[in-house]
Amino acid sequence: MIKFIIYNFIGIFIFFTPIKLNNKITIPIDHIIIYINNHYINYICIYTLVLIALGVFYPFITKSWNKNRFNKIISFFNFSSIFVGVIFVADLDNFYFISKDMLSIIFNNITIPISIAIPIGSIFLTFLIDYGLLEFIGILMQPIMKPLFKVPGKSAINALASFLSNSSIGVFITDTIFKDSKYSIKEASIIVTGFSTVSISSMIIIAKTLDLMSMWNAYFITTLIVTCSVTSITARIPPLSRKSNSYISSNFVIEAKIYKNFIRNGWTEAIKSIHKPIDIYDSLYKNFKNGFIVTITVLPSIVSIGTTGLILSKYTCFIDLLAYIFYPVLKILQLPEPMLTAKSASLGIIDLFLPSLLITDSSFLTRFIIGVVSVSSVLSFCSCIPCILSTKIPLSVSELFLIWIERVVFSFIIVTPIVTLII
């Protein structure tokens, strides 16, 4: 009981307890990231560049670069991330197609926070998943998570971590639990594509950009409802519905099905977990090592794929072509400015913040809908997708792209009547 209370208190405090410091209310791990970023920015830039370089050479050191065709392509393509990182550290204004705005989005908004968040988060993750809390929450949330999303109750931890911290933490937690064979392939795939969205603090930035703060509560609740509803739908249709129910290893752990006495049974499962011979120092080292490897693996992909996406968005008709996928749906829904709304939503595949920048002067209806869709679509090439591709969860780029399209379409269909009622 002492282990359960003390260790899990540390985990809950670090990941789930908002506190106010320097006039900013957020969770402690986010405060740590902000403090390091604000006080050691010059060192952090060099540190991030070193991690990117390590990540580029890591597949060749481990000889995993030629495992499949995608690995071959991305392993060589990621060499460009070192070049882009040098441009950022050298503080060059513009370098041919790469503008300073692009570098700011890739590094200041995404890469640098992730380079700090995952290694630090991986240490404290020990207190969240190794001492019974995961099993306890899993039993309590089973009546909700299993029927709605076809995932174990413990996945509520992943969803909450993403909302309160960032998507990379949520993906990392899912991958860690998946590698421990506590999630099946299908369950892990549903979780990372359904719950690894932007944090609440990022939602506030989107709401401010779209001038929606006067209706923050309505915006937040609507976004939560739409995101969960879309996840419930995509879990039941291809490609997620066709994912295997097998586990990564034969030593898998299936969550016990409970029908009553949830608190007592949850406590029983937690005690079983605590009684396992787990040395805290071994757990800290194992989780930090995994977190460090995930960090160096994901950073080059975020920089190379993210930069390419921003270049395609700015200099080509790629986004315009994507917009035609959603345009017929928006016409059927009779939304104003259907082409502009479709183009704005299409920008979300590059980065979840970009859709808001395109429609700041549009009608309230358009701004509210895009504010919700940019969060509920979840997947983007500047953050979540490279994180997922760096994990052991078997999801391809084509599958992730198809899931993104499904999420955007269903988000529009669900949010439109809700917003109409609000207005």
NUSEVEX-617134 format. One line per 2 residues: number of its first residue (from 0); their letters; for each residue x, y, z of C-alpha. Coordinates in Angstrom, 1 decimal, m for minus. Layout:
REM NUSEVEX-617134
NUM) A) X Y Z | ...
END
This chain:
REM NUSEVEX-617134
0) MI) 0.0 0.0 0.0 | 2.9 2.4 0.8
2) KF) 4.5 1.7 m2.6 | 1.2 2.2 m4.3
4) II) 0.5 5.5 m2.6 | 3.9 7.1 m2.7
6) YN) 5.1 6.0 m6.2 | 1.8 6.6 m7.9
8) FI) 1.4 9.9 m6.2 | 4.7 11.0 m7.8
10) GI) 3.4 9.8 m11.2 | 0.0 11.5 m10.8
12) FI) 1.6 14.7 m9.6 | 4.1 14.9 m12.5
14) FF) 1.7 14.1 m15.3 | m1.8 15.0 m14.2
16) TP) m1.8 17.8 m11.5 | m2.0 21.3 m12.9
18) IK) m0.1 23.9 m10.7 | 0.5 27.6 m11.2
20) LN) 4.1 28.8 m11.6 | 5.2 32.1 m13.1
22) NK) 1.5 33.0 m13.9 | 1.2 29.8 m16.0
24) IT) m1.1 26.9 m15.0 | 0.1 23.5 m16.4
26) IP) 1.3 20.1 m15.2 | 4.8 19.8 m13.5
28) ID) 6.5 18.0 m16.4 | 5.4 20.9 m18.7
30) HI) 6.8 23.4 m16.2 | 10.1 21.5 m16.3
32) II) 10.2 21.6 m20.1 | 9.3 25.3 m20.1
34) YI) 12.0 26.1 m17.5 | 14.7 24.3 m19.4
36) NN) 13.6 25.8 m22.7 | 13.6 29.3 m21.3
38) HY) 16.9 29.2 m19.4 | 19.1 27.0 m21.5
40) IN) 17.8 27.6 m25.0 | 21.3 27.9 m26.6
42) YI) 22.4 24.7 m25.1 | 19.1 23.0 m25.9
44) CI) 19.5 23.9 m29.6 | 22.9 22.2 m29.8
46) YT) 21.6 19.3 m27.7 | 18.7 18.8 m30.1
48) LV) 21.0 18.9 m33.1 | 23.2 16.3 m31.5
50) LI) 20.1 14.1 m30.9 | 19.0 14.5 m34.5
52) AL) 22.5 13.5 m35.7 | 22.5 10.4 m33.4
54) GV) 19.0 9.5 m34.7 | 20.1 9.7 m38.3
56) FY) 23.0 7.3 m37.8 | 21.1 5.0 m35.3
58) PF) 19.4 2.8 m38.0 | 22.8 2.2 m39.6
60) IT) 24.4 1.3 m36.2 | 21.6 m1.1 m35.4
62) KS) 21.4 m2.3 m39.0 | 17.6 m1.7 m39.1
64) WN) 17.7 0.8 m42.0 | 17.1 m1.9 m44.6
66) KN) 14.3 m3.8 m42.7 | 11.8 m2.8 m45.3
68) RF) 11.4 m0.3 m48.2 | 10.0 2.5 m46.0
70) NK) 13.0 2.2 m43.6 | 15.4 2.4 m46.5
72) II) 13.8 5.6 m47.9 | 13.3 7.3 m44.5
74) SF) 16.8 6.4 m43.3 | 18.5 8.2 m46.2
76) FN) 15.9 11.0 m46.3 | 16.5 11.8 m42.7
78) FS) 20.1 13.0 m43.5 | 18.4 16.2 m44.6
80) SI) 17.3 16.8 m41.0 | 20.9 17.5 m40.0
82) FV) 21.2 20.1 m42.7 | 17.9 21.7 m41.6
84) GV) 19.1 21.6 m38.0 | 22.3 23.4 m38.9
86) IF) 20.4 26.1 m40.6 | 18.2 26.6 m37.5
88) VA) 21.2 26.7 m35.1 | 23.1 29.1 m37.4
90) DL) 20.0 31.4 m37.3 | 19.8 31.9 m41.0
92) DN) 16.9 34.1 m42.1 | 16.0 32.3 m45.3
94) FY) 17.7 29.5 m47.1 | 16.2 28.9 m50.5
96) FI) 12.9 27.2 m49.9 | 13.3 27.0 m46.1
98) SK) 12.0 30.1 m44.4 | 12.6 31.2 m40.8
100) DM) 8.8 30.7 m40.1 | 9.1 27.1 m41.1
102) LS) 12.1 26.5 m38.9 | 10.3 28.2 m36.0
104) II) 7.2 25.9 m36.4 | 9.4 22.7 m36.7
106) FN) 11.9 23.5 m33.9 | 10.4 25.9 m31.4
108) NI) 6.9 24.4 m31.5 | 7.6 20.7 m31.9
110) TI) 11.2 19.4 m32.1 | 12.8 21.1 m29.1
112) PI) 9.9 20.5 m26.7 | 9.8 16.8 m27.7
114) SI) 13.6 16.5 m27.3 | 13.1 17.5 m23.6
116) AI) 9.7 16.0 m22.9 | 10.3 12.3 m23.9
118) PI) 13.6 11.8 m22.0 | 12.3 13.5 m18.8
120) GS) 8.9 12.0 m19.1 | 10.3 8.5 m19.6
122) IF) 12.0 8.7 m16.1 | 8.8 9.7 m14.3
124) LT) 6.8 7.2 m16.4 | 8.1 4.5 m14.1
126) FL) 5.9 5.9 m11.3 | 2.8 5.8 m13.6
128) ID) 2.9 2.3 m15.1 | 5.0 0.0 m12.9
130) YG) 3.3 0.2 m9.5 | m0.3 m0.7 m9.9
132) LL) m2.0 2.5 m11.1 | m2.3 1.3 m14.6
134) EF) m4.1 m1.9 m13.5 | m6.3 0.0 m11.1
136) IG) m7.4 2.6 m13.6 | m7.8 m0.1 m16.2
138) IL) m10.5 m1.9 m14.1 | m12.3 1.3 m13.2
140) MQ) m12.4 2.6 m16.8 | m13.2 m0.8 m18.4
142) PI) m17.0 m0.2 m18.6 | m16.3 2.9 m20.6
144) MK) m13.3 2.3 m22.8 | m14.0 m1.3 m23.9
146) PL) m17.6 m0.8 m25.3 | m16.9 2.7 m26.8
148) FK) m13.4 2.3 m28.2 | m12.6 m1.4 m28.1
150) VP) m9.5 m0.8 m26.0 | m8.6 m1.7 m22.4
152) GK) m9.6 0.6 m19.5 | m5.9 1.4 m18.8
154) SA) m5.8 3.3 m22.1 | m7.6 6.2 m20.3
156) IN) m4.1 7.0 m18.9 | m2.8 7.4 m22.4
158) AL) m5.6 9.7 m23.5 | m5.3 11.9 m20.3
160) AS) m1.5 12.1 m20.8 | m1.9 13.5 m24.3
162) FL) m4.5 16.0 m23.3 | m2.5 17.3 m20.3
164) SN) 1.0 17.0 m21.7 | 1.5 16.4 m25.5
166) SS) 0.9 13.8 m28.1 | 4.5 12.5 m28.0
168) IG) 4.1 11.5 m24.3 | 0.9 9.7 m25.1
170) VF) 2.5 7.8 m28.0 | 5.5 6.9 m25.9
172) IT) 3.3 5.6 m23.1 | 1.3 3.5 m25.5
174) DT) 4.5 2.1 m27.1 | 5.9 1.2 m23.7
176) IF) 2.8 m0.6 m22.7 | 2.6 m2.3 m26.1
178) KD) 6.1 m3.6 m25.9 | 5.3 m5.0 m22.5
180) SK) 2.5 m7.0 m24.3 | m0.3 m5.3 m22.4
182) YS) m1.9 m4.0 m25.6 | m2.7 m5.9 m28.7
184) IK) m1.7 m4.6 m32.1 | m5.3 m3.4 m32.8
186) EA) m5.6 m1.8 m29.3 | m2.3 0.1 m29.6
188) SI) m3.2 1.2 m33.1 | m6.6 2.6 m32.0
190) IV) m5.1 4.4 m29.0 | m2.2 6.2 m30.9
192) TG) m4.4 7.2 m33.8 | m7.4 8.2 m31.6
194) FS) m6.2 9.8 m28.4 | m2.7 11.2 m29.2
196) TV) m3.9 14.7 m30.0 | m2.7 18.1 m28.9
198) SI) m2.7 19.1 m25.3 | m5.1 21.4 m23.6
200) SS) m2.5 24.2 m23.6 | m2.2 23.8 m27.4
202) MI) m6.0 23.9 m27.7 | m5.9 27.3 m25.9
204) II) m3.4 28.6 m28.5 | m5.8 27.4 m31.3
206) AK) m8.8 29.0 m29.5 | m6.9 32.3 m29.1
208) TL) m5.8 32.3 m32.8 | m9.4 31.8 m33.9
210) DL) m10.9 34.2 m31.3 | m12.9 31.5 m29.5
212) MS) m11.8 32.1 m25.9 | m15.1 33.8 m25.1
214) MW) m16.7 30.3 m25.7 | m13.8 28.2 m24.3
216) NA) m16.0 25.8 m22.3 | m18.3 25.1 m25.3
218) YF) m15.2 24.7 m27.6 | m13.4 22.4 m25.2
220) IT) m16.4 20.1 m24.5 | m17.4 20.0 m28.2
222) TL) m13.8 19.1 m29.2 | m13.8 16.3 m26.5
224) IV) m17.1 14.9 m27.7 | m16.1 15.0 m31.4
226) TC) m12.7 13.5 m30.8 | m14.1 10.6 m28.8
228) SV) m17.0 10.0 m31.2 | m14.7 9.9 m34.2
230) TS) m12.3 7.5 m32.4 | m15.3 5.2 m31.6
232) IT) m16.2 5.1 m35.3 | m12.7 4.7 m36.8
234) AR) m12.1 1.8 m34.3 | m14.9 m0.1 m36.1
236) IP) m13.9 0.5 m39.8 | m10.9 m0.4 m41.9
238) PL) m8.0 m0.1 m41.6 | m8.1 m0.2 m37.8
240) SR) m10.9 m2.9 m37.7 | m8.6 m5.2 m39.7
242) KS) m5.6 m4.9 m37.4 | m4.5 m8.1 m35.7
244) NS) m5.6 m8.9 m32.1 | m2.2 m10.6 m31.5
246) YI) 0.5 m9.3 m29.2 | 4.1 m8.3 m29.8
248) SS) 5.3 m11.3 m27.7 | 3.9 m14.5 m26.3
250) NF) 4.1 m13.2 m22.7 | 1.0 m11.0 m23.2
252) VI) m1.2 m9.7 m20.4 | m4.9 m9.6 m21.1
254) EA) m7.0 m7.2 m18.9 | m9.3 m9.2 m16.7
256) KI) m13.0 m8.7 m17.5 | m14.8 m7.4 m14.5
258) YK) m18.6 m6.9 m14.2 | m19.0 m5.7 m10.6
260) NF) m17.0 m4.5 m7.5 | m14.7 m2.5 m9.7
262) IR) m12.8 m0.7 m7.0 | m12.1 m3.9 m5.0
264) NG) m11.1 m5.8 m8.1 | m9.0 m2.9 m9.4
266) WT) m7.2 m2.9 m6.1 | m6.6 m6.7 m6.3
268) EA) m5.0 m6.3 m9.8 | m2.9 m3.4 m8.6
270) IK) m1.5 m5.4 m5.7 | m0.6 m8.2 m8.1
272) SI) 1.4 m5.7 m10.1 | 3.2 m4.2 m7.0
274) HK) 4.2 m7.7 m5.8 | 6.2 m8.4 m8.9
276) PI) 10.0 m8.2 m8.3 | 10.5 m4.8 m9.8
278) DI) 13.7 m2.9 m8.8 | 12.9 0.9 m9.1
280) YD) 16.4 1.7 m10.4 | 16.2 m0.9 m13.1
282) SL) 12.8 0.4 m14.1 | 14.1 4.0 m14.2
284) YK) 17.0 3.0 m16.3 | 14.9 0.8 m18.7
286) NF) 12.3 3.5 m19.2 | 14.9 6.3 m19.7
288) KN) 16.8 4.1 m22.2 | 13.6 3.4 m24.1
290) GF) 12.7 7.1 m24.0 | 16.1 8.2 m25.3
292) IV) 16.0 5.8 m28.2 | 12.5 6.9 m29.1
294) TI) 13.6 10.5 m29.0 | 16.6 10.1 m31.3
296) TV) 14.5 7.9 m33.6 | 11.6 10.4 m33.9
298) LP) 13.4 13.7 m34.1 | 15.0 13.3 m37.6
300) SI) 11.7 12.2 m39.1 | 9.8 15.1 m37.5
302) VS) 12.4 17.6 m39.0 | 12.7 16.0 m42.4
304) IG) 9.1 15.1 m43.0 | 7.7 18.2 m41.3
306) TT) 10.0 20.5 m43.4 | 9.1 18.8 m46.6
308) GL) 5.4 19.1 m45.7 | 5.7 22.8 m45.1
310) IL) 7.5 23.3 m48.3 | 4.9 21.4 m50.2
312) SK) 2.2 23.4 m48.5 | 3.8 26.7 m49.4
314) YT) 5.1 26.2 m52.9 | 2.9 23.5 m54.5
316) CF) m0.8 22.7 m55.1 | m0.6 19.6 m52.8
318) ID) m3.0 21.1 m50.2 | m5.4 22.3 m52.9
320) LL) m5.6 18.7 m54.3 | m6.2 17.3 m50.8
322) AY) m9.0 19.9 m50.3 | m11.1 18.3 m53.1
324) IF) m11.4 15.2 m50.9 | m13.4 17.1 m48.3
326) YP) m15.1 19.7 m50.6 | m18.1 17.4 m51.6
328) VL) m18.7 16.6 m47.9 | m18.8 20.3 m46.9
330) KI) m21.1 21.1 m49.8 | m23.5 18.4 m48.7
332) LQ) m23.3 19.8 m45.1 | m24.1 23.3 m46.6
334) LP) m21.2 24.9 m44.7 | m20.2 28.5 m45.8
336) EP) m16.9 28.9 m47.6 | m16.6 25.2 m48.3
338) ML) m13.5 25.4 m50.4 | m11.6 27.6 m47.9
340) TA) m12.8 25.3 m45.0 | m11.6 22.2 m47.0
342) KS) m8.2 23.7 m47.7 | m7.8 24.8 m44.1
344) AS) m8.7 21.3 m42.8 | m6.2 19.8 m45.4
346) LG) m3.4 21.8 m43.8 | m3.9 19.7 m40.7
348) II) m2.0 16.8 m42.2 | 1.1 19.0 m42.1
350) DL) 0.6 20.5 m38.7 | m2.4 20.8 m36.4
352) FL) m1.8 24.6 m35.8 | m1.7 25.5 m39.5
354) PS) m5.5 25.3 m40.2 | m6.2 28.1 m37.7
356) LL) m3.9 30.5 m39.5 | m5.8 30.3 m42.8
358) IT) m9.3 31.3 m41.6 | m8.7 33.9 m38.9
360) DS) m11.0 36.4 m40.7 | m13.7 33.9 m41.6
362) SF) m17.2 33.5 m40.0 | m17.6 32.3 m36.4
364) LT) m19.1 29.0 m37.7 | m16.1 28.3 m39.9
366) RF) m13.6 29.2 m37.2 | m15.4 27.1 m34.6
368) II) m15.6 24.1 m36.9 | m12.0 24.3 m38.0
370) GV) m10.9 24.8 m34.3 | m12.6 21.5 m33.5
372) VS) m11.5 19.5 m36.6 | m7.9 20.5 m36.3
374) VS) m7.8 18.8 m32.9 | m10.1 15.8 m33.5
376) SV) m8.2 14.9 m36.7 | m5.2 14.0 m34.4
378) LS) m2.7 12.9 m37.0 | m0.1 15.3 m38.6
380) FC) 3.3 14.9 m40.2 | 4.9 17.5 m38.0
382) SC) 4.3 15.7 m34.8 | 2.2 12.6 m34.2
384) IP) 2.9 10.6 m37.4 | 6.7 10.5 m37.1
386) CI) 6.3 9.6 m33.4 | 4.0 6.6 m34.3
388) LS) 6.3 5.5 m37.1 | 9.2 5.4 m34.6
390) TK) 7.4 2.9 m32.4 | 7.0 m0.9 m32.7
392) IP) 3.3 m0.4 m33.5 | 2.8 m1.7 m37.1
394) LS) 1.1 1.2 m38.8 | 2.2 2.3 m42.3
396) VS) 2.2 5.8 m43.7 | m0.7 4.9 m46.1
398) EL) m2.8 3.5 m43.2 | m2.2 6.7 m41.1
400) FL) m3.1 8.9 m44.1 | m6.3 7.0 m44.6
402) IW) m7.2 7.2 m40.9 | m6.5 10.9 m41.0
404) IE) m9.0 11.3 m44.0 | m11.6 9.3 m42.1
406) RV) m11.1 11.4 m38.9 | m11.5 14.7 m40.8
408) VF) m14.6 13.6 m42.7 | m16.4 12.2 m39.6
410) SF) m15.3 15.2 m37.6 | m17.1 17.5 m40.0
412) II) m20.2 15.3 m40.0 | m20.4 15.2 m36.2
414) VT) m19.4 18.8 m35.4 | m21.6 20.6 m37.9
416) PI) m25.0 19.8 m36.1 | m23.4 20.5 m32.7
418) VT) m22.2 23.9 m33.7 | m25.5 24.7 m35.4
420) LI) m27.3 24.0 m32.0 | m24.7 26.2 m30.1
422) I) m25.2 29.1 m32.4
END
